[in-house]
Amino acid sequence: MTEITTRPGTGTRPKTERPRLHKVILINDDYTPRGFVVAVLKAEFRMTEDQAHRVMITAHRRGACVVAVYTKEVAETKATRASEAGRANGYPLLFTTEPED
């Protein structure tokens, strides 16, 4: 005689959705010194000198540049901290966030 066994608990599991990602964007201005922008990018976004310089130049030429992509909370925190670093030194340095497409 052959026994047939079934596995208990083979139902469906609810699928958890990944959090929506947000871009941190550097907005160009004509007042913040380039060296200061590079220093903020290195400190807040852990970029190398070369990476930070490329991002800064791209923002300078195009008016804005995506710096990095994070979850919403992390993106907003980093953008706020980077913008405040500029303000604390008397510069209009601005970082914003927006949802990734």
Contacts in CASP RR format, 6 or more apart in sequence:
PFRMAT RR
TARGET T0000
AUTHOR 0000-0000-0000
METHOD contacts of the structure
MODEL  1
MTEITTRPGTGTRPKTERPRLHKVILINDDYTPRGFVVAVLKAEFRMTED
QAHRVMITAHRRGACVVAVYTKEVAETKATRASEAGRANGYPLLFTTEPE
D
19 71 0 8 1.000
19 72 0 8 1.000
20 71 0 8 1.000
20 72 0 8 1.000
20 99 0 8 1.000
20 100 0 8 1.000
21 69 0 8 1.000
21 70 0 8 1.000
21 71 0 8 1.000
21 72 0 8 1.000
21 75 0 8 1.000
21 99 0 8 1.000
21 100 0 8 1.000
22 69 0 8 1.000
22 70 0 8 1.000
22 71 0 8 1.000
22 72 0 8 1.000
22 75 0 8 1.000
22 76 0 8 1.000
22 97 0 8 1.000
22 98 0 8 1.000
22 99 0 8 1.000
22 100 0 8 1.000
23 66 0 8 1.000
23 67 0 8 1.000
23 68 0 8 1.000
23 69 0 8 1.000
23 75 0 8 1.000
23 97 0 8 1.000
23 98 0 8 1.000
23 99 0 8 1.000
23 100 0 8 1.000
24 45 0 8 1.000
24 66 0 8 1.000
24 67 0 8 1.000
24 68 0 8 1.000
24 69 0 8 1.000
24 70 0 8 1.000
24 75 0 8 1.000
24 78 0 8 1.000
24 79 0 8 1.000
24 82 0 8 1.000
24 95 0 8 1.000
24 96 0 8 1.000
24 97 0 8 1.000
25 64 0 8 1.000
25 65 0 8 1.000
25 66 0 8 1.000
25 67 0 8 1.000
25 79 0 8 1.000
25 95 0 8 1.000
25 96 0 8 1.000
25 97 0 8 1.000
25 98 0 8 1.000
26 37 0 8 1.000
26 41 0 8 1.000
26 55 0 8 1.000
26 56 0 8 1.000
26 59 0 8 1.000
26 64 0 8 1.000
26 65 0 8 1.000
26 67 0 8 1.000
26 94 0 8 1.000
26 95 0 8 1.000
27 59 0 8 1.000
27 63 0 8 1.000
27 64 0 8 1.000
27 94 0 8 1.000
27 95 0 8 1.000
27 96 0 8 1.000
28 59 0 8 1.000
28 60 0 8 1.000
28 62 0 8 1.000
28 63 0 8 1.000
28 64 0 8 1.000
28 65 0 8 1.000
29 91 0 8 1.000
29 92 0 8 1.000
29 93 0 8 1.000
29 94 0 8 1.000
31 91 0 8 1.000
31 92 0 8 1.000
32 86 0 8 1.000
32 91 0 8 1.000
32 92 0 8 1.000
32 93 0 8 1.000
33 91 0 8 1.000
34 56 0 8 1.000
34 60 0 8 1.000
35 56 0 8 1.000
36 86 0 8 1.000
36 89 0 8 1.000
36 91 0 8 1.000
36 93 0 8 1.000
37 52 0 8 1.000
37 56 0 8 1.000
37 59 0 8 1.000
37 93 0 8 1.000
38 49 0 8 1.000
38 52 0 8 1.000
38 53 0 8 1.000
38 56 0 8 1.000
39 52 0 8 1.000
40 82 0 8 1.000
40 85 0 8 1.000
40 86 0 8 1.000
40 93 0 8 1.000
41 47 0 8 1.000
41 51 0 8 1.000
41 52 0 8 1.000
41 55 0 8 1.000
41 56 0 8 1.000
41 67 0 8 1.000
41 82 0 8 1.000
42 48 0 8 1.000
42 49 0 8 1.000
42 52 0 8 1.000
43 85 0 8 1.000
44 78 0 8 1.000
44 81 0 8 1.000
44 82 0 8 1.000
44 85 0 8 1.000
45 52 0 8 1.000
45 67 0 8 1.000
45 68 0 8 1.000
45 78 0 8 1.000
45 82 0 8 1.000
47 55 0 8 1.000
55 65 0 8 1.000
55 67 0 8 1.000
56 65 0 8 1.000
58 65 0 8 1.000
59 65 0 8 1.000
67 95 0 8 1.000
68 75 0 8 1.000
68 78 0 8 1.000
69 75 0 8 1.000
69 100 0 8 1.000
70 78 0 8 1.000
72 97 0 8 1.000
72 99 0 8 1.000
75 97 0 8 1.000
76 97 0 8 1.000
78 95 0 8 1.000
79 95 0 8 1.000
79 96 0 8 1.000
79 97 0 8 1.000
80 95 0 8 1.000
82 93 0 8 1.000
82 95 0 8 1.000
83 93 0 8 1.000
83 94 0 8 1.000
83 95 0 8 1.000
85 93 0 8 1.000
86 92 0 8 1.000
86 93 0 8 1.000
87 93 0 8 1.000
END
